[in-house]
Amino acid sequence: MSETASSPRLPAPGRAAQRLWSIIALPLISILLALVVGAFVIVASQLVLPGAQFNLLLPLTAYSALMEGAFGNFNAIVGTLASTAPLVLGGLSVGLAFRAGLFNIGAQGQFLLGALGAVAAGVALAGAPSVVAIPLALVAGFLAGAAWGFIPGLLKAVSGAHEVVVTIMLNYIAKAVIAAVVGGPLRQQGRSEAITPDVGNAALPIIVGSTGHAGILLAIIAVIFVGWLLFRTTLGFEIRTVGANPDAARYAGMRPRVVTIVTMSLAGGLAGLAGAIVILGVTHLMTPSFGTTVGFDSIAVALLGRTNPLGIVAAALLFGSLRSGATLMEIKAGIPVELVDVLQATILLFLVAAPVLQRLFRLRGVKSGLDTTATLTRTYGGEASVQ
């Protein structure tokens, strides 16, 4: 008989630390490398701007002002949380779809339709009691976003149409729908510019500080719900199974078509809810050009958070703090707020290049996260439809 040599097992705390490192290593390295790239951009900008005085420490000044603007005082922290809430919902939307092997790049369009549904319901219920107006306006936003997510889900399930192509087109249609509706049926009478009336009693109440609306609590509830759905329910198991291997899911008696439609509808509803809390908690009205970067930022949030609800919260907090602190960075350091877009795009670039980072930093046993290439190119078993 021969004995098999085995490596000694680490103590439980050591195994926990090793597992944590395997999860956060690549996102953390991506963030740090993005900050380095941002520093080079700041330094290089001094060389090309006429009359700019060269200051090698300007990146430190900019990043310090960025953090001060996001966490420097109580009101700044509350503002950061308010900026984080819609990113959490949008990240959950993209992350939930990823779990089913779907790339919901249409979160922006679903966000816009959710905002439109919320403002339409809010205007209609502006004079109703808040206890009635707020829930109905939120439900309207969720349902509008869900309807916009249902379309690519149905087309994917029935004809195999790729959700990336469909949702990109729906993003543009959503912008046109908002321009038509806000400039038409919802336009406030007596105003020279196209704008909707205020949502009145449908506005979310401020629960903390001067800007901390109830949408923050709604985002926390959504995180708990999605975590429960994915890891504690039969539907969540089916979503994860279809995302891992749709053919095996079909042979196990699951229905990938139905799962695809339900998942995209739920994802659209979450993105629509993000739009609803922005309208009901922040702007209280809408213009034809209404739009934010929340929908597109949500893609990076979901990837950085590795589609895990808790990871999405952490990633959304990072992106929310960047957005919240950008104004003070521009005031104190003279760095345009667009640097935040550079940082976010660079983080996403390094996340996509995860295999390169693993080889470069010799990261063994580190999880590289989702295979985005497979998600983008895969159909169910190569077939045009899901049975």
KEKE-3310 file (N, C-alpha, C; in steps of 0.2 Angstrom, whole numbers, plus 5000, padded with zeros to 4 digits):
npx = (5004:5002:5005:4997:5003:4998:4995:4996:4982:4975:4972:4955:4953:4963:4960:4948:4953:4961:4951:4944:4953:4955:4943:4942:4954:4957:4947:4951:4965:4962:4955:4966:4975:4968:4967:4981:4982:4973:4981:4992:4985:4981:4993:4998:4989:4993:5004:4999:4990:4988:4998:4997:5003:5015:5013:5018:5012:4999:4989:4988:4982:4970:4964:4962:4954:4943:4939:4936:4925:4916:4916:4918:4911:4895:4884:4890:4892:4879:4875:4883:4878:4865:4868:4873:4862:4853:4863:4866:4853:4853:4865:4861:4852:4859:4868:4859:4854:4866:4869:4860:4866:4865:4867:4863:4863:4855:4851:4851:4841:4830:4830:4827:4814:4808:4809:4801:4788:4787:4786:4775:4765:4767:4764:4750:4745:4748:4741:4736:4736:4752:4755:4748:4751:4765:4769:4762:4768:4781:4779:4774:4785:4793:4786:4786:4800:4801:4793:4801:4812:4806:4804:4817:4820:4809:4811:4824:4821:4812:4816:4830:4837:4850:4852:4860:4861:4847:4844:4852:4847:4834:4838:4840:4827:4820:4825:4819:4805:4804:4806:4795:4784:4786:4787:4774:4760:4763:4767:4769:4757:4757:4770:4785:4795:4798:4792:4788:4775:4777:4780:4773:4765:4769:4783:4798:4801:4812:4824:4836:4848:4850:4848:4845:4835:4821:4823:4836:4834:4826:4834:4843:4833:4831:4843:4843:4832:4836:4847:4841:4832:4841:4849:4841:4829:4819:4818:4829:4839:4837:4839:4853:4858:4854:4861:4874:4874:4864:4860:4861:4852:4840:4839:4838:4825:4821:4815:4822:4818:4807:4814:4823:4815:4808:4819:4825:4814:4813:4826:4824:4814:4821:4831:4822:4816:4827:4827:4815:4817:4826:4819:4808:4814:4824:4824:4811:4803:4803:4812:4813:4826:4830:4842:4854:4870:4868:4863:4872:4884:4880:4883:4897:4897:4891:4900:4912:4907:4906:4894:4888:4877:4881:4894:4891:4885:4896:4904:4895:4895:4908:4908:4897:4903:4913:4906:4899:4910:4916:4913:4919:4932:4935:4933:4943:4955:4955:4952:4943:4927:4925:4935:4931:4924:4934:4941:4931:4929:4942:4944:4934:4940:4952:4946:4940:4952:4956:4962:4975:4980:4981:4991:5001:5003:5005:4995:4989:4976:4966:4950:4944:4931:4916:4915:4914:4916:4910:4897:4893:4894:4887:4874:4860:4866:4870:4859:4845:4834:4827:4822)
npy = (4994:5011:5027:5042:5058:5073:5090:5100:5105:5122:5132:5136:5150:5154:5148:5155:5168:5165:5162:5173:5182:5176:5180:5194:5199:5201:5212:5221:5224:5229:5241:5248:5249:5256:5268:5272:5273:5284:5294:5296:5301:5313:5320:5320:5329:5341:5344:5347:5356:5374:5386:5379:5375:5364:5350:5338:5331:5333:5323:5316:5327:5328:5316:5316:5326:5321:5310:5317:5325:5314:5308:5317:5324:5322:5326:5324:5310:5305:5310:5303:5290:5292:5293:5281:5272:5270:5264:5252:5245:5245:5238:5226:5222:5220:5210:5200:5196:5191:5180:5171:5169:5180:5195:5210:5223:5233:5240:5254:5259:5252:5258:5272:5270:5265:5277:5285:5279:5280:5294:5297:5290:5296:5310:5308:5304:5315:5322:5313:5304:5301:5288:5281:5286:5285:5270:5266:5273:5268:5255:5257:5261:5250:5240:5246:5246:5232:5228:5233:5225:5213:5212:5209:5197:5189:5189:5183:5170:5165:5167:5167:5179:5189:5196:5207:5215:5217:5225:5236:5242:5245:5254:5266:5268:5270:5282:5290:5288:5294:5307:5310:5307:5316:5328:5328:5321:5322:5334:5349:5361:5378:5381:5386:5378:5360:5350:5340:5340:5342:5328:5328:5322:5310:5310:5303:5302:5311:5303:5304:5316:5329:5325:5311:5300:5289:5279:5274:5264:5256:5251:5243:5233:5227:5221:5211:5204:5199:5192:5182:5177:5171:5162:5155:5150:5140:5145:5154:5144:5138:5149:5150:5138:5137:5148:5142:5130:5128:5118:5106:5110:5110:5096:5092:5094:5108:5124:5133:5143:5149:5153:5162:5173:5177:5180:5191:5200:5202:5208:5219:5226:5229:5238:5248:5251:5258:5269:5275:5278:5288:5298:5300:5302:5312:5321:5324:5327:5327:5330:5331:5327:5319:5310:5299:5292:5280:5268:5263:5263:5253:5241:5240:5240:5228:5219:5222:5219:5206:5200:5196:5199:5206:5210:5218:5229:5234:5238:5247:5257:5261:5267:5276:5285:5290:5298:5306:5313:5320:5333:5342:5338:5344:5357:5360:5354:5357:5347:5340:5333:5323:5314:5304:5296:5291:5283:5274:5267:5262:5253:5244:5239:5233:5223:5215:5211:5201:5188:5191:5199:5190:5181:5191:5196:5184:5176:5164:5152:5161:5168:5171:5177:5180:5173:5184:5184:5172:5174:5184:5178:5166:5155:5145:5130:5133:5134:5141:5144:5142:5127)
npz = (5000:4996:5003:5002:5000:5008:5008:5023:5031:5032:5047:5052:5053:5044:5032:5029:5028:5016:5007:5007:5001:4989:4983:4983:4978:4964:4960:4970:4965:4953:4956:4962:4952:4943:4950:4949:4935:4934:4941:4933:4922:4927:4930:4917:4911:4916:4908:4896:4896:4893:4902:4914:4930:4935:4945:4955:4965:4963:4960:4973:4980:4973:4975:4988:4990:4984:4992:5003:4999:4998:5010:5020:5030:5040:5031:5019:5019:5019:5007:4999:5001:4996:4983:4980:4982:4970:4962:4968:4966:4952:4949:4955:4946:4934:4939:4943:4930:4924:4932:4926:4915:4906:4898:4903:4896:4895:4906:4907:4898:4905:4917:4913:4908:4920:4928:4920:4922:4936:4937:4930:4937:4949:4946:4943:4955:4964:4973:4982:4997:5005:5009:5000:4988:4986:4987:4976:4965:4966:4963:4950:4943:4945:4937:4924:4921:4922:4911:4901:4902:4900:4886:4879:4885:4881:4867:4867:4872:4863:4850:4850:4849:4852:4869:4871:4859:4857:4869:4868:4857:4863:4873:4866:4861:4872:4877:4866:4869:4881:4878:4869:4877:4889:4883:4878:4883:4897:4899:4908:4909:4904:4905:4897:4893:4890:4903:4917:4929:4947:4957:4969:4983:4981:4982:4989:5007:5017:5026:5033:5037:5025:5012:5012:5007:5007:4998:5000:5010:5003:4994:5002:5006:4994:4991:5001:4997:4984:4987:4995:4985:4976:4983:4991:4986:4975:4962:4961:4962:4949:4941:4943:4939:4925:4920:4922:4915:4903:4895:4903:4913:4906:4903:4916:4919:4920:4914:4903:4894:4901:4913:4908:4903:4915:4923:4915:4916:4930:4932:4924:4931:4943:4939:4934:4946:4952:4944:4948:4961:4960:4953:4962:4974:4972:4960:4958:4947:4928:4913:4895:4892:4902:4911:4917:4922:4928:4924:4915:4923:4932:4926:4927:4941:4944:4939:4946:4959:4957:4954:4966:4979:4991:4987:4977:4984:4990:4979:4973:4983:4982:4969:4970:4980:4972:4963:4971:4978:4967:4964:4974:4972:4959:4963:4973:4968:4954:4945:4932:4934:4925:4927:4935:4927:4919:4929:4932:4920:4918:4928:4925:4913:4918:4925:4915:4909:4918:4917:4912:4923:4933:4928:4928:4941:4947:4953:4962:4963:4964:4961:4945:4942:4933:4916:4905:4891:4887:4891:4883:4870:4870:4865:4869:4869:4857:4849:4841:4848:4865:4873)
capx = (5000:5006:5002:4996:5005:4993:4997:4993:4976:4976:4967:4949:4954:4968:4956:4943:4957:4963:4945:4942:4958:4953:4937:4943:4961:4957:4944:4956:4970:4959:4954:4972:4978:4964:4970:4987:4981:4971:4986:4995:4981:4981:5000:4999:4985:4997:5009:4996:4986:4992:4998:4996:5009:5017:5013:5018:5008:4992:4985:4986:4977:4964:4961:4961:4947:4938:4937:4933:4918:4912:4915:4921:4906:4889:4880:4893:4891:4872:4874:4886:4873:4859:4871:4874:4856:4851:4868:4864:4848:4856:4870:4858:4848:4864:4871:4854:4854:4873:4868:4857:4870:4862:4871:4858:4867:4849:4849:4850:4834:4825:4831:4823:4807:4806:4808:4795:4783:4786:4784:4768:4760:4767:4760:4743:4743:4752:4737:4734:4740:4758:4754:4745:4755:4772:4770:4760:4773:4786:4776:4773:4792:4796:4783:4788:4806:4800:4791:4806:4816:4803:4805:4823:4819:4805:4815:4830:4819:4808:4820:4837:4839:4854:4850:4865:4859:4841:4844:4856:4842:4829:4840:4839:4820:4818:4826:4814:4799:4803:4806:4789:4779:4787:4785:4767:4755:4765:4770:4766:4754:4759:4778:4788:4800:4794:4794:4782:4773:4780:4776:4769:4765:4772:4790:4800:4802:4819:4824:4842:4852:4846:4847:4845:4828:4819:4826:4842:4831:4823:4840:4845:4828:4832:4849:4841:4828:4839:4851:4836:4830:4846:4852:4836:4823:4820:4819:4836:4843:4836:4843:4860:4859:4853:4867:4880:4874:4857:4858:4860:4846:4835:4839:4835:4818:4820:4813:4827:4814:4804:4819:4826:4810:4807:4825:4826:4809:4815:4831:4822:4811:4826:4833:4816:4816:4832:4825:4810:4819:4830:4813:4804:4819:4829:4822:4803:4800:4807:4813:4814:4833:4832:4846:4860:4875:4867:4862:4879:4888:4878:4887:4904:4896:4890:4906:4916:4905:4906:4887:4886:4873:4885:4899:4888:4884:4903:4906:4891:4897:4914:4906:4894:4908:4917:4902:4898:4915:4919:4912:4924:4939:4935:4934:4949:4961:4954:4952:4936:4923:4925:4940:4927:4922:4940:4942:4927:4931:4948:4942:4931:4945:4956:4942:4939:4958:4958:4968:4982:4982:4982:4998:5006:5004:5006:4989:4986:4970:4962:4945:4944:4925:4912:4917:4910:4916:4906:4891:4891:4893:4884:4867:4858:4868:4871:4853:4842:4829:4827:4816)
capy = (5000:5017:5033:5048:5064:5078:5096:5102:5110:5128:5133:5139:5157:5155:5146:5160:5173:5163:5162:5180:5185:5174:5184:5201:5200:5205:5218:5226:5226:5233:5247:5251:5250:5262:5274:5273:5276:5291:5298:5297:5306:5320:5322:5322:5334:5347:5345:5349:5362:5380:5390:5375:5374:5357:5348:5330:5329:5335:5317:5315:5332:5327:5310:5318:5330:5316:5306:5322:5326:5309:5306:5322:5325:5318:5327:5321:5303:5304:5311:5297:5284:5293:5292:5273:5268:5268:5260:5246:5242:5244:5232:5220:5221:5217:5204:5194:5193:5188:5174:5167:5169:5185:5202:5215:5230:5238:5243:5261:5260:5250:5264:5277:5268:5265:5284:5288:5276:5283:5301:5297:5288:5302:5316:5307:5304:5320:5325:5308:5303:5298:5281:5278:5288:5282:5263:5265:5276:5264:5249:5259:5261:5243:5237:5249:5243:5225:5227:5234:5219:5207:5211:5205:5191:5185:5188:5178:5164:5162:5167:5167:5185:5191:5201:5213:5218:5220:5230:5242:5246:5247:5260:5272:5269:5272:5290:5293:5287:5299:5314:5310:5307:5322:5333:5328:5320:5323:5341:5354:5367:5385:5382:5387:5372:5354:5348:5337:5343:5339:5322:5330:5318:5303:5310:5299:5306:5312:5300:5306:5322:5333:5322:5304:5298:5282:5275:5270:5258:5252:5247:5238:5228:5224:5217:5205:5200:5196:5187:5176:5174:5167:5156:5151:5148:5135:5149:5156:5138:5137:5154:5149:5132:5139:5152:5138:5125:5128:5111:5102:5113:5107:5089:5091:5096:5115:5127:5139:5149:5153:5156:5168:5178:5179:5184:5198:5204:5204:5213:5226:5229:5232:5244:5252:5254:5263:5276:5277:5282:5295:5303:5301:5304:5317:5326:5325:5329:5325:5333:5326:5325:5316:5304:5299:5287:5275:5262:5260:5262:5247:5236:5240:5239:5221:5215:5223:5215:5198:5198:5194:5205:5210:5213:5224:5234:5237:5241:5253:5262:5264:5271:5282:5289:5294:5303:5311:5318:5323:5341:5345:5337:5349:5364:5360:5352:5359:5341:5339:5327:5317:5309:5298:5291:5287:5278:5268:5263:5259:5248:5239:5237:5228:5217:5211:5208:5197:5182:5194:5201:5183:5179:5196:5196:5177:5175:5157:5150:5167:5167:5177:5179:5177:5173:5188:5182:5167:5176:5188:5175:5160:5154:5139:5125:5135:5133:5148:5145:5138:5123)
capz = (5000:4996:5006:4998:5003:5007:5011:5029:5031:5036:5052:5050:5051:5038:5026:5028:5025:5010:5003:5006:4997:4982:4980:4982:4975:4957:4961:4973:4961:4947:4958:4963:4946:4940:4953:4946:4929:4935:4943:4927:4918:4931:4929:4910:4909:4917:4903:4889:4897:4893:4908:4920:4934:4936:4952:4955:4970:4962:4961:4980:4982:4970:4978:4995:4990:4982:4998:5008:4996:4999:5017:5025:5036:5040:5025:5013:5019:5017:5000:4996:5002:4991:4976:4980:4982:4963:4959:4971:4962:4945:4950:4956:4940:4929:4942:4942:4923:4923:4935:4922:4908:4902:4899:4903:4895:4894:4912:4906:4896:4910:4922:4911:4908:4927:4930:4917:4925:4942:4937:4927:4943:4954:4944:4944:4962:4968:4978:4986:5003:5004:5011:4994:4982:4986:4985:4969:4961:4965:4959:4943:4941:4944:4932:4918:4920:4920:4904:4896:4902:4897:4878:4876:4888:4877:4861:4868:4873:4858:4843:4851:4848:4858:4873:4871:4853:4858:4874:4866:4853:4867:4876:4862:4860:4879:4876:4862:4872:4886:4875:4867:4883:4893:4878:4876:4888:4904:4899:4912:4906:4906:4905:4890:4892:4892:4909:4920:4935:4952:4960:4975:4989:4979:4984:4995:5012:5019:5033:5037:5034:5021:5006:5013:5006:5009:4993:5003:5014:4998:4991:5007:5006:4988:4992:5005:4993:4979:4990:4997:4979:4972:4986:4996:4983:4969:4956:4961:4960:4942:4938:4943:4935:4918:4919:4922:4910:4901:4892:4909:4916:4902:4904:4923:4919:4921:4908:4902:4891:4906:4917:4904:4903:4922:4925:4912:4919:4937:4931:4922:4937:4948:4936:4934:4953:4952:4941:4952:4967:4958:4952:4968:4980:4971:4956:4959:4940:4923:4907:4890:4891:4908:4910:4922:4920:4933:4920:4912:4929:4935:4923:4931:4948:4945:4937:4951:4964:4955:4954:4973:4982:4995:4983:4973:4988:4991:4972:4972:4987:4979:4963:4973:4983:4967:4960:4976:4979:4961:4964:4978:4969:4954:4966:4977:4964:4948:4941:4930:4937:4921:4929:4938:4921:4917:4934:4932:4914:4919:4933:4921:4908:4921:4927:4909:4908:4924:4916:4912:4930:4936:4926:4929:4948:4949:4958:4961:4967:4964:4956:4940:4941:4927:4910:4901:4884:4886:4892:4877:4864:4870:4865:4873:4866:4850:4845:4840:4853:4871:4874)
cpx = (5004:5002:5002:4998:5000:4996:4993:4987:4977:4971:4961:4950:4958:4964:4951:4947:4959:4957:4943:4947:4957:4948:4939:4950:4960:4953:4948:4962:4968:4958:4961:4976:4975:4966:4976:4987:4978:4976:4990:4991:4981:4988:5001:4995:4989:5002:5006:4992:4990:4992:4997:5003:5010:5017:5013:5014:5000:4987:4983:4981:4970:4960:4959:4954:4941:4935:4934:4926:4914:4911:4917:4917:4900:4885:4883:4892:4884:4871:4877:4881:4867:4862:4872:4868:4854:4857:4868:4859:4850:4861:4867:4854:4853:4867:4866:4854:4861:4872:4864:4860:4868:4866:4866:4861:4861:4847:4847:4843:4829:4825:4826:4816:4804:4805:4802:4789:4781:4784:4777:4763:4761:4763:4752:4741:4746:4748:4734:4738:4746:4758:4752:4749:4762:4773:4767:4765:4779:4785:4776:4780:4795:4793:4785:4795:4806:4798:4796:4811:4813:4804:4811:4823:4815:4808:4820:4827:4815:4812:4827:4841:4844:4852:4854:4862:4852:4840:4847:4851:4836:4831:4839:4831:4817:4819:4821:4807:4798:4803:4799:4783:4780:4785:4778:4762:4756:4767:4766:4763:4756:4766:4780:4792:4796:4797:4788:4781:4777:4776:4772:4770:4768:4780:4792:4802:4810:4820:4831:4845:4847:4844:4845:4838:4827:4821:4832:4839:4829:4829:4842:4840:4829:4838:4847:4837:4831:4844:4847:4834:4835:4848:4847:4830:4824:4821:4826:4841:4843:4839:4850:4862:4859:4859:4874:4880:4867:4855:4857:4854:4840:4834:4837:4828:4816:4818:4817:4823:4811:4808:4822:4821:4809:4813:4826:4820:4811:4821:4829:4818:4815:4829:4828:4815:4821:4830:4819:4812:4823:4824:4810:4808:4823:4826:4815:4800:4805:4807:4814:4821:4835:4836:4852:4865:4873:4866:4868:4884:4886:4881:4894:4903:4895:4896:4911:4914:4904:4899:4884:4883:4877:4891:4897:4887:4891:4905:4901:4893:4904:4912:4902:4898:4912:4912:4900:4903:4918:4919:4918:4931:4940:4936:4941:4956:4961:4954:4945:4933:4923:4931:4937:4926:4928:4942:4938:4928:4937:4948:4939:4936:4950:4952:4941:4946:4961:4963:4975:4984:4984:4990:5003:5008:5005:5001:4987:4980:4965:4956:4944:4937:4921:4916:4913:4910:4911:4898:4888:4890:4889:4876:4866:4860:4869:4865:4849:4836:4830:4821:4815)
cpy = (5006:5023:5039:5054:5069:5084:5097:5107:5116:5128:5136:5146:5158:5153:5151:5166:5172:5164:5169:5184:5183:5177:5191:5203:5204:5211:5223:5229:5230:5240:5251:5253:5256:5268:5277:5277:5283:5296:5300:5302:5313:5323:5324:5328:5341:5349:5348:5355:5369:5384:5386:5374:5367:5355:5341:5327:5330:5328:5315:5321:5331:5321:5311:5322:5326:5312:5311:5324:5320:5307:5311:5324:5321:5319:5324:5313:5301:5305:5305:5291:5285:5292:5284:5269:5266:5263:5253:5242:5241:5238:5226:5217:5217:5210:5199:5191:5189:5181:5169:5166:5174:5191:5207:5222:5235:5241:5251:5262:5258:5255:5270:5276:5268:5272:5287:5285:5279:5290:5301:5295:5294:5308:5314:5306:5309:5322:5320:5307:5299:5291:5277:5279:5285:5275:5262:5268:5271:5257:5251:5259:5254:5240:5240:5246:5236:5224:5228:5228:5213:5206:5208:5198:5186:5184:5183:5171:5161:5162:5166:5173:5187:5197:5208:5217:5222:5225:5236:5246:5249:5253:5266:5273:5272:5280:5293:5293:5293:5306:5315:5311:5314:5328:5334:5327:5322:5331:5346:5360:5373:5386:5382:5381:5366:5351:5345:5341:5339:5333:5323:5325:5311:5304:5306:5303:5306:5309:5301:5311:5326:5330:5314:5302:5291:5277:5271:5264:5253:5248:5242:5232:5224:5219:5211:5201:5196:5190:5181:5173:5169:5161:5153:5149:5143:5139:5152:5150:5137:5143:5153:5143:5134:5143:5148:5133:5125:5121:5106:5104:5110:5100:5087:5093:5103:5118:5133:5145:5153:5157:5163:5174:5181:5183:5191:5203:5207:5209:5219:5229:5232:5238:5250:5255:5259:5269:5279:5281:5288:5300:5305:5304:5310:5323:5328:5327:5326:5329:5329:5323:5322:5310:5305:5293:5280:5268:5259:5259:5255:5241:5235:5238:5231:5217:5216:5219:5208:5195:5195:5200:5209:5213:5219:5230:5238:5241:5247:5259:5265:5269:5277:5287:5293:5299:5308:5316:5321:5330:5344:5344:5342:5356:5365:5359:5354:5353:5340:5333:5322:5312:5303:5293:5287:5282:5272:5264:5259:5253:5242:5235:5231:5222:5212:5207:5204:5192:5185:5196:5195:5181:5185:5196:5189:5175:5168:5156:5156:5167:5173:5179:5176:5178:5177:5187:5177:5169:5180:5184:5169:5160:5147:5133:5126:5135:5140:5149:5140:5134:5122)
cpz = (5000:4999:5002:5002:5002:5011:5018:5028:5035:5041:5049:5048:5045:5032:5024:5025:5018:5005:5001:5001:4989:4979:4979:4979:4968:4957:4964:4969:4955:4950:4959:4957:4942:4943:4951:4939:4929:4937:4937:4922:4921:4929:4922:4908:4911:4912:4896:4890:4897:4900:4915:4924:4936:4943:4953:4960:4969:4962:4968:4982:4979:4973:4985:4995:4988:4988:5003:5005:4997:5006:5022:5030:5035:5033:5019:5013:5017:5010:4996:4996:4997:4984:4975:4979:4975:4960:4962:4967:4955:4945:4951:4950:4935:4932:4942:4935:4922:4926:4931:4915:4903:4903:4898:4902:4894:4900:4911:4903:4901:4915:4920:4911:4915:4930:4927:4920:4932:4942:4934:4933:4948:4953:4945:4951:4967:4974:4983:4992:5002:5004:5005:4988:4981:4984:4978:4964:4960:4961:4951:4939:4940:4938:4925:4916:4918:4913:4899:4896:4899:4889:4876:4879:4883:4870:4861:4868:4867:4851:4844:4850:4854:4862:4873:4865:4855:4863:4872:4862:4858:4871:4872:4861:4867:4879:4872:4865:4877:4883:4872:4872:4887:4889:4876:4881:4895:4904:4904:4908:4908:4906:4898:4888:4894:4898:4913:4926:4941:4955:4966:4981:4988:4981:4990:5001:5014:5026:5037:5033:5030:5014:5006:5013:5007:5004:4995:5007:5009:4995:4995:5006:4999:4988:4996:5001:4988:4981:4992:4991:4976:4976:4991:4992:4977:4962:4956:4959:4952:4938:4937:4939:4927:4916:4918:4916:4907:4898:4898:4913:4912:4903:4911:4924:4920:4914:4906:4899:4897:4911:4914:4904:4910:4924:4922:4915:4926:4936:4929:4927:4942:4945:4935:4941:4954:4949:4945:4958:4966:4957:4958:4974:4979:4966:4956:4952:4935:4917:4902:4889:4898:4907:4915:4919:4924:4929:4917:4918:4932:4932:4926:4938:4949:4943:4943:4958:4963:4956:4961:4976:4986:4992:4979:4977:4989:4984:4971:4977:4985:4973:4965:4976:4978:4964:4965:4978:4973:4961:4968:4975:4963:4957:4969:4972:4957:4943:4939:4933:4932:4922:4932:4933:4919:4922:4933:4925:4914:4923:4929:4916:4912:4923:4921:4908:4914:4923:4915:4919:4934:4935:4928:4936:4951:4955:4957:4966:4968:4959:4951:4939:4935:4921:4905:4894:4882:4886:4886:4871:4864:4869:4868:4868:4858:4846:4845:4845:4859:4872:4881)
residu = (MET:SER:GLU:THR:ALA:SER:SER:PRO:ARG:LEU:PRO:ALA:PRO:GLY:ARG:ALA:ALA:GLN:ARG:LEU:TRP:SER:ILE:ILE:ALA:LEU:PRO:LEU:ILE:SER:ILE:LEU:LEU:ALA:LEU:VAL:VAL:GLY:ALA:PHE:VAL:ILE:VAL:ALA:SER:GLN:LEU:VAL:LEU:PRO:GLY:ALA:GLN:PHE:ASN:LEU:LEU:LEU:PRO:LEU:THR:ALA:TYR:SER:ALA:LEU:MET:GLU:GLY:ALA:PHE:GLY:ASN:PHE:ASN:ALA:ILE:VAL:GLY:THR:LEU:ALA:SER:THR:ALA:PRO:LEU:VAL:LEU:GLY:GLY:LEU:SER:VAL:GLY:LEU:ALA:PHE:ARG:ALA:GLY:LEU:PHE:ASN:ILE:GLY:ALA:GLN:GLY:GLN:PHE:LEU:LEU:GLY:ALA:LEU:GLY:ALA:VAL:ALA:ALA:GLY:VAL:ALA:LEU:ALA:GLY:ALA:PRO:SER:VAL:VAL:ALA:ILE:PRO:LEU:ALA:LEU:VAL:ALA:GLY:PHE:LEU:ALA:GLY:ALA:ALA:TRP:GLY:PHE:ILE:PRO:GLY:LEU:LEU:LYS:ALA:VAL:SER:GLY:ALA:HIS:GLU:VAL:VAL:VAL:THR:ILE:MET:LEU:ASN:TYR:ILE:ALA:LYS:ALA:VAL:ILE:ALA:ALA:VAL:VAL:GLY:GLY:PRO:LEU:ARG:GLN:GLN:GLY:ARG:SER:GLU:ALA:ILE:THR:PRO:ASP:VAL:GLY:ASN:ALA:ALA:LEU:PRO:ILE:ILE:VAL:GLY:SER:THR:GLY:HIS:ALA:GLY:ILE:LEU:LEU:ALA:ILE:ILE:ALA:VAL:ILE:PHE:VAL:GLY:TRP:LEU:LEU:PHE:ARG:THR:THR:LEU:GLY:PHE:GLU:ILE:ARG:THR:VAL:GLY:ALA:ASN:PRO:ASP:ALA:ALA:ARG:TYR:ALA:GLY:MET:ARG:PRO:ARG:VAL:VAL:THR:ILE:VAL:THR:MET:SER:LEU:ALA:GLY:GLY:LEU:ALA:GLY:LEU:ALA:GLY:ALA:ILE:VAL:ILE:LEU:GLY:VAL:THR:HIS:LEU:MET:THR:PRO:SER:PHE:GLY:THR:THR:VAL:GLY:PHE:ASP:SER:ILE:ALA:VAL:ALA:LEU:LEU:GLY:ARG:THR:ASN:PRO:LEU:GLY:ILE:VAL:ALA:ALA:ALA:LEU:LEU:PHE:GLY:SER:LEU:ARG:SER:GLY:ALA:THR:LEU:MET:GLU:ILE:LYS:ALA:GLY:ILE:PRO:VAL:GLU:LEU:VAL:ASP:VAL:LEU:GLN:ALA:THR:ILE:LEU:LEU:PHE:LEU:VAL:ALA:ALA:PRO:VAL:LEU:GLN:ARG:LEU:PHE:ARG:LEU:ARG:GLY:VAL:LYS:SER:GLY:LEU:ASP:THR:THR:ALA:THR:LEU:THR:ARG:THR:TYR:GLY:GLY:GLU:ALA:SER:VAL:GLN)
# end
